[in-house]
Amino acid sequence: MTDDLTALEDWAAPILNKLEPRERRKRLRQLGQQIRKQQQQRISAQQNPDGTPFAPRKGKIKRKMFTKLKQAEWMKVEVSDEAVSVGYSGRVGRIARIHQYGLTDKPAPKSRSIRYQKREVLGVKQSTQKVLQELLLGG
């Protein structure tokens, strides 16, 4: 995923640098909103960026995972003059990070530690890159 983002950044940087700061911010905000929208759709489909399904939950819980994490209230878009970021912060960010990297955590204070399956909550796939390129070029 990092290589894909680096390639996209290398491609987009010259285009964005030619824009006035106000227009650049506007475009970056549009990019961030588009990334968030695609992430929300992917999370709704319960898929990793590569298209594979999320690892199934253990136990009897059958409802979809991350239903609240996909909401714009939690998935924030932050824009500066030079960059855009889409992600989580605080307690929600901690939960997302645990699943993103398959880390160990205690679900409750007095419970034992559990190693969670890796489920990529945030990530860029090829179709995301194409949409972002069209947005930058089409304006």
HUTAMO-V284949 format. One record per pair of residues at least 6 apart in sequence whose ideal C-beta (glycine too) atoms are under 7 Angstrom apart, sorted by sequence separation. I is the first residue (numbers start at 1). J is the second residue. D is the distance in whole Angstrom. If there is no record, write none. Layout:
I|J|D + I|J|D
This chain:
47|53|6 + 48|54|7 + 68|74|6 + 69|75|7 + 87|93|7 + 97|103|7 + 42|49|7 + 46|53|6 + 47|54|7 + 77|84|7 + 78|85|5 + 98|105|5 + 106|113|5 + 107|114|6 + 16|24|5 + 19|27|7 + 46|54|5 + 57|65|7 + 88|96|5 + 105|113|7 + 77|86|5 + 104|113|5 + 105|114|7 + 104|114|7 + 16|27|7 + 54|65|6 + 75|86|7 + 76|87|7 + 104|115|5 + 105|116|7 + 75|88|6 + 76|89|7 + 103|116|6 + 74|88|6 + 102|116|6 + 102|117|6 + 102|118|3 + 99|116|6 + 101|118|7 + 46|64|6 + 74|92|5 + 98|116|6 + 46|65|7 + 99|119|5 + 100|120|6 + 100|121|5 + 99|121|6 + 100|122|7 + 43|66|5 + 69|92|7 + 96|121|5 + 43|69|7 + 44|70|6 + 43|70|4 + 69|96|6 + 40|70|4 + 40|75|7 + 87|122|6 + 36|72|7 + 39|75|7 + 86|122|7 + 36|75|5 + 36|77|5 + 33|77|6 + 32|77|4 + 32|79|6 + 39|86|7 + 1|49|6 + 29|77|7 + 29|79|5 + 36|86|5 + 28|79|5 + 35|86|5 + 32|84|4 + 69|121|6 + 31|84|5 + 25|79|6 + 32|86|5 + 65|119|7 + 66|121|6 + 25|81|6 + 28|84|4 + 24|81|7 + 21|81|5 + 55|117|3 + 55|118|7 + 55|119|6 + 54|119|4 + 48|119|7 + 49|120|6 + 48|120|4 + 49|123|3 + 48|123|7 + 49|124|6 + 50|125|7 + 49|125|4 + 43|121|7 + 39|122|6 + 38|128|5 + 35|128|7 + 38|131|7 + 34|131|6 + 34|132|6 + 31|132|6 + 34|135|6 + 31|135|6 + 30|135|6 + 27|136|7 + 5|124|6 + 4|124|5 + 8|129|5 + 15|136|5 + 1|123|5 + 1|124|6 + 8|132|7 + 12|136|6 + 4|129|7
